[in-house]
Amino acid sequence: MKVSFIIPLYNCLPLTQAMLASLRATLPAGLAHEIIFVDDGSTDGTRDWLKDLPTPCRSILNEKNLGFAGACNRGAAAATGEFLFFLNNDLVLLPRWLEPMLAAFDRSPDAGLVGNVQLNAATGGVDHTGIYFNHQGKPAHRIDLPASTRWLGWPAYREVDALTGACFGLRRTLWQHLGGFDEAYLNGCEDIDLALRGAAAGRCHYIALNSVVRHHISSSAGRNLRNEQNTYRLVQRWPEQIARLAARAWSRHQIITHADQSGVFDYAMVQAALAYVTVLPTVPGPVREGVAAAMARELRRWRELLEGTAPPPAPPPVRTEQI
């Protein structure tokens, strides 16, 4: 087994150096691996530093800034490992972060993307335990850990709708089947789009709860400039899938919002939401209608905000058969 670590870079040299030191210090003994840096036009001395790195490090220098998706795709194309692990250059990797992630692939033959628990490097607070779709149909980070962890220890894994691209792994065969990241997303939502394509191909995504890293969140300049455009594109591309995934969060939101407003709310809708959260295996009609209305409101807001600037939706570039 060989693992390819792919690390896109854009400036932030001190963080890159610290990340590499933590990667080297935490790799299992004897692991066959390569470390591929893809520099996306750094101007802070990163390229000079890359020249002196010994094997198994190697570097790719982009002639122009391709963005996160483009840089990762170029690194993955050069990788030779059975597993591809994508790492942001502003991570601090902690002991035994990798082993639980690799073990997920042996544990679950259907494993698609595997991520981990990420802590805010500045505060120590939990920043990511997976991604879900909220009551508006928009992706959001989970920050909860299982309640049982305090007394019974950590469960090993959690199945999630999607996960952040800051630190995740997958088999190279699946990456090639899915076609890599969609470069139409500019520094946002390309990871969630990849997860949705993986789900369409019959794969499940997991968070390894025993794998913990620290993350200097959004260190690169301009990281969040296109959040609205990227999310708009994502929701346009995957409306039915997102509506289904958002139904439970929408139901919980309805219950909480109207818990103290007896007689003011739509009784049938809240009853349907409560039934879905507690017992029903399929989404009832009132919940489907409510989610559709919430997403329609967001789409109208995006059209007003981004009229003439958002790219048109494209069909998901993935075959739907299981692999």
C-alpha positions as CSV (number, residue, x, y, z in Angstrom):
1,M,0.0,0.0,0.0
2,K,1.3,3.4,-0.9
3,V,-0.3,6.8,0.1
4,S,0.1,10.0,-1.9
5,F,-0.3,13.2,0.2
6,I,-1.3,16.1,-2.1
7,I,-0.9,19.6,-0.6
8,P,-1.9,22.7,-2.6
9,L,0.0,25.8,-1.7
10,Y,-0.6,29.5,-2.1
11,N,1.8,31.5,0.1
12,C,1.7,31.1,3.9
13,L,5.2,29.5,3.9
14,P,5.6,29.3,7.8
15,L,2.3,27.4,8.0
16,T,3.4,25.1,5.2
17,Q,6.7,24.4,7.0
18,A,5.0,23.6,10.3
19,M,2.5,21.3,8.5
20,L,5.2,19.4,6.8
21,A,7.1,19.0,10.1
22,S,3.9,17.6,11.8
23,L,3.2,15.3,8.8
24,R,6.7,13.8,9.0
25,A,6.5,13.4,12.8
26,T,3.1,11.5,12.6
27,L,3.5,9.1,9.7
28,P,3.4,5.4,10.7
29,A,6.8,3.8,10.5
30,G,7.4,2.0,7.2
31,L,4.5,3.6,5.3
32,A,5.2,3.8,1.6
33,H,4.3,7.3,0.6
34,E,5.0,10.4,-1.5
35,I,4.4,14.1,-0.6
36,I,3.3,16.2,-3.6
37,F,3.3,20.0,-3.2
38,V,1.4,21.9,-5.9
39,D,2.3,25.6,-5.7
40,D,-0.4,27.8,-7.1
41,G,1.6,31.0,-7.8
42,S,3.2,31.8,-4.4
43,T,5.2,35.0,-4.1
44,D,6.5,34.6,-0.5
45,G,9.5,32.4,-0.9
46,T,7.6,29.1,-1.1
47,R,9.0,28.2,-4.5
48,D,12.6,28.7,-3.3
49,W,11.9,26.5,-0.2
50,L,10.4,23.8,-2.4
51,K,13.7,23.4,-4.4
52,D,15.5,22.0,-1.4
53,L,13.0,19.4,-0.2
54,P,14.4,15.8,-0.3
55,T,12.4,12.8,-1.5
56,P,9.7,11.6,-0.9
57,C,8.7,15.2,-1.4
58,R,8.3,16.6,-4.9
59,S,6.7,19.7,-6.2
60,I,4.6,21.0,-9.2
61,L,4.7,24.7,-10.0
62,N,1.6,26.1,-11.7
63,E,2.3,28.8,-14.3
64,K,-0.9,30.6,-13.1
65,N,-3.2,30.4,-10.1
66,L,-5.6,27.5,-10.8
67,G,-7.5,27.7,-7.5
68,F,-7.9,24.9,-5.0
69,A,-9.7,22.4,-7.3
70,G,-7.2,22.9,-10.2
71,A,-4.2,22.6,-8.0
72,C,-5.5,19.4,-6.3
73,N,-6.4,17.9,-9.7
74,R,-2.9,18.5,-11.0
75,G,-1.3,17.0,-7.9
76,A,-3.6,13.9,-8.1
77,A,-2.8,13.4,-11.8
78,A,0.9,13.0,-10.8
79,A,0.2,10.7,-7.8
80,T,1.1,7.0,-7.8
81,G,-0.4,5.9,-4.5
82,E,-3.3,3.6,-4.0
83,F,-4.8,6.2,-1.7
84,L,-4.9,9.9,-2.2
85,F,-4.9,12.2,0.9
86,F,-5.6,15.9,0.3
87,L,-4.1,18.1,3.0
88,N,-4.4,21.9,3.4
89,N,-1.1,23.5,4.1
90,D,-2.4,25.2,7.3
91,L,-3.0,21.9,9.2
92,V,-1.2,20.8,12.3
93,L,-1.3,17.0,12.2
94,L,-1.5,15.2,15.6
95,P,-0.3,11.8,16.5
96,R,-2.3,8.8,15.1
97,W,-4.4,11.0,12.8
98,L,-3.8,8.8,9.8
99,E,-4.3,5.3,11.1
100,P,-8.0,5.5,11.8
101,M,-8.6,7.1,8.4
102,L,-6.8,4.3,6.6
103,A,-8.6,1.7,8.7
104,A,-12.0,3.0,7.4
105,F,-11.3,1.6,4.0
106,D,-10.7,-1.9,5.4
107,R,-13.8,-1.6,7.7
108,S,-16.2,-0.3,5.1
109,P,-15.9,-1.6,1.5
110,D,-18.4,1.1,0.4
111,A,-16.2,3.9,1.8
112,G,-16.0,6.9,-0.5
113,L,-14.4,10.0,1.2
114,V,-13.0,9.6,4.7
115,G,-12.4,12.7,6.8
116,N,-11.7,13.5,10.4
117,V,-12.4,15.8,13.4
118,Q,-10.8,19.2,12.9
119,L,-10.1,21.6,15.7
120,N,-9.7,25.4,15.3
121,A,-6.0,25.9,15.8
122,A,-6.5,29.3,17.4
123,T,-9.2,28.4,19.9
124,G,-9.1,24.6,20.3
125,G,-12.8,24.4,19.6
126,V,-14.3,21.8,17.4
127,D,-14.7,23.2,13.8
128,H,-15.6,20.1,11.8
129,T,-17.1,16.6,12.4
130,G,-18.7,16.4,9.0
131,I,-20.9,18.4,6.7
132,Y,-24.7,18.4,6.6
133,F,-27.4,20.4,4.8
134,N,-29.3,22.9,7.0
135,H,-32.9,23.9,6.9
136,Q,-32.3,26.2,4.0
137,G,-30.6,23.5,2.0
138,K,-27.1,25.0,2.5
139,P,-24.0,23.1,3.5
140,A,-22.8,23.6,7.1
141,H,-20.2,22.1,9.4
142,R,-21.2,19.7,12.1
143,I,-19.4,20.5,15.3
144,D,-21.0,17.9,17.6
145,L,-19.4,14.8,19.0
146,P,-21.4,11.7,20.1
147,A,-22.8,12.2,23.6
148,S,-21.5,8.8,24.7
149,T,-17.9,9.8,24.3
150,R,-17.6,11.2,27.9
151,W,-18.3,7.8,29.5
152,L,-17.9,5.1,27.0
153,G,-15.1,6.3,24.8
154,W,-15.3,7.5,21.2
155,P,-17.2,5.6,18.6
156,A,-14.9,4.8,15.6
157,Y,-16.8,6.4,12.7
158,R,-19.7,8.5,11.7
159,E,-21.5,8.4,8.3
160,V,-21.9,11.9,6.9
161,D,-23.4,13.6,3.9
162,A,-20.1,15.3,2.9
163,L,-16.9,16.6,4.5
164,T,-14.4,19.3,4.1
165,G,-11.6,19.1,1.6
166,A,-9.1,20.4,4.2
167,C,-8.1,16.9,5.2
168,F,-9.6,13.8,3.6
169,G,-8.6,10.6,1.7
170,L,-10.1,8.3,-0.9
171,R,-8.9,5.5,-3.2
172,R,-7.3,6.7,-6.3
173,T,-9.6,4.5,-8.4
174,L,-12.6,6.3,-7.1
175,W,-11.0,9.7,-7.7
176,Q,-10.4,8.7,-11.3
177,H,-13.9,7.4,-11.7
178,L,-15.5,10.6,-10.4
179,G,-13.2,12.8,-12.5
180,G,-11.6,14.7,-9.6
181,F,-12.7,18.1,-8.5
182,D,-15.0,20.3,-10.7
183,E,-12.8,23.3,-11.4
184,A,-15.9,25.5,-12.1
185,Y,-16.1,25.9,-8.3
186,L,-13.5,28.5,-7.2
187,N,-12.2,27.8,-3.7
188,G,-15.4,26.4,-2.3
189,C,-18.0,23.6,-2.5
190,E,-15.8,21.5,-4.8
191,D,-15.4,19.1,-1.9
192,I,-19.1,18.8,-1.3
193,D,-19.8,18.4,-5.0
194,L,-17.3,15.5,-5.1
195,A,-19.0,13.9,-2.1
196,L,-22.4,14.1,-3.8
197,R,-21.0,12.5,-6.9
198,G,-19.5,9.8,-4.8
199,A,-22.9,9.2,-3.2
200,A,-24.5,9.0,-6.6
201,A,-22.0,6.3,-7.4
202,G,-23.1,4.2,-4.4
203,R,-20.4,5.3,-1.9
204,C,-20.8,6.3,1.7
205,H,-18.6,9.0,3.4
206,Y,-17.2,8.7,6.9
207,I,-15.6,10.8,9.6
208,A,-13.0,8.9,11.6
209,L,-13.8,10.2,15.1
210,N,-10.5,9.0,16.5
211,S,-8.5,11.1,14.0
212,V,-8.0,14.6,15.2
213,V,-6.1,17.5,13.6
214,R,-5.8,21.2,14.1
215,H,-6.6,23.7,11.3
216,H,-5.7,27.3,10.9
217,I,-9.0,28.1,9.2
218,S,-9.2,30.0,5.9
219,S,-5.6,31.2,6.1
220,S,-5.2,31.8,2.3
221,A,-6.1,35.4,1.2
222,G,-9.5,35.6,-0.6
223,R,-10.5,32.1,0.6
224,N,-14.2,33.1,1.1
225,L,-14.7,35.6,-1.7
226,R,-16.9,33.4,-3.8
227,N,-18.9,31.5,-1.1
228,E,-22.3,32.7,-2.4
229,Q,-21.5,31.9,-6.1
230,N,-20.1,28.4,-5.2
231,T,-23.1,27.5,-3.0
232,Y,-25.5,28.8,-5.7
233,R,-23.9,26.5,-8.2
234,L,-24.0,23.5,-5.9
235,V,-27.7,23.9,-5.1
236,Q,-28.6,24.4,-8.7
237,R,-26.7,21.2,-9.7
238,W,-28.0,19.0,-6.9
239,P,-31.5,20.2,-6.0
240,E,-33.3,16.9,-5.4
241,Q,-30.4,15.3,-3.5
242,I,-29.9,18.3,-1.3
243,A,-33.6,18.6,-0.6
244,R,-33.7,15.0,0.6
245,L,-30.5,15.5,2.8
246,A,-31.9,18.7,4.2
247,A,-35.3,17.3,5.2
248,R,-34.2,16.2,8.7
249,A,-32.5,19.6,9.6
250,W,-35.6,21.4,8.2
251,S,-37.9,19.3,10.4
252,R,-35.8,19.9,13.5
253,H,-35.8,23.7,12.7
254,Q,-39.6,23.7,12.4
255,I,-40.1,21.9,15.7
256,I,-37.7,24.2,17.6
257,T,-39.0,27.4,16.0
258,H,-42.6,26.6,16.8
259,A,-42.3,24.8,20.1
260,D,-43.6,27.8,22.1
261,Q,-46.0,29.2,19.5
262,S,-49.1,27.0,20.0
263,G,-51.9,27.9,17.7
264,V,-49.8,30.2,15.5
265,F,-48.1,27.7,13.2
266,D,-49.2,25.2,10.6
267,Y,-50.1,22.3,12.9
268,A,-50.1,19.6,10.1
269,M,-46.6,20.7,9.0
270,V,-45.1,20.6,12.4
271,Q,-46.7,17.2,13.2
272,A,-45.2,15.9,10.0
273,A,-41.8,17.2,10.9
274,L,-42.0,15.6,14.4
275,A,-43.1,12.3,12.9
276,Y,-40.2,12.3,10.4
277,V,-37.6,13.1,13.1
278,T,-38.9,10.4,15.4
279,V,-40.3,7.5,13.5
280,L,-40.9,7.9,9.8
281,P,-38.3,6.3,7.4
282,T,-39.3,8.4,4.4
283,V,-39.9,12.1,4.0
284,P,-43.6,13.0,4.3
285,G,-45.2,15.3,1.8
286,P,-45.5,18.4,4.1
287,V,-41.8,18.2,4.9
288,R,-40.9,17.9,1.2
289,E,-43.0,20.9,0.4
290,G,-41.5,22.9,3.3
291,V,-37.9,22.1,2.2
292,A,-38.7,23.0,-1.4
293,A,-40.1,26.3,-0.3
294,A,-37.1,27.1,1.8
295,M,-34.7,26.3,-1.0
296,A,-36.8,28.3,-3.5
297,R,-36.4,31.3,-1.2
298,E,-32.6,30.9,-1.1
299,L,-32.5,30.5,-4.9
300,R,-34.5,33.7,-5.4
301,R,-32.1,35.5,-3.0
302,W,-29.1,34.2,-5.0
303,R,-30.6,35.3,-8.3
304,E,-31.1,38.8,-7.0
305,L,-27.7,38.9,-5.5
306,L,-25.7,37.3,-8.3
307,E,-27.8,38.0,-11.4
308,G,-25.6,37.7,-14.4
309,T,-22.6,36.4,-12.3
310,A,-23.4,32.8,-11.4
311,P,-22.5,30.0,-13.8
312,P,-25.3,27.9,-15.2
313,P,-25.9,24.5,-13.7
314,A,-24.3,21.5,-15.3
315,P,-25.3,17.9,-15.0
316,P,-23.2,15.9,-12.5
317,P,-20.2,14.5,-14.4
318,V,-20.5,10.9,-13.0
319,R,-21.8,7.6,-14.0
320,T,-24.4,6.3,-11.6
321,E,-23.5,2.6,-11.5
322,Q,-21.8,1.4,-8.4
323,I,-18.1,0.7,-8.5
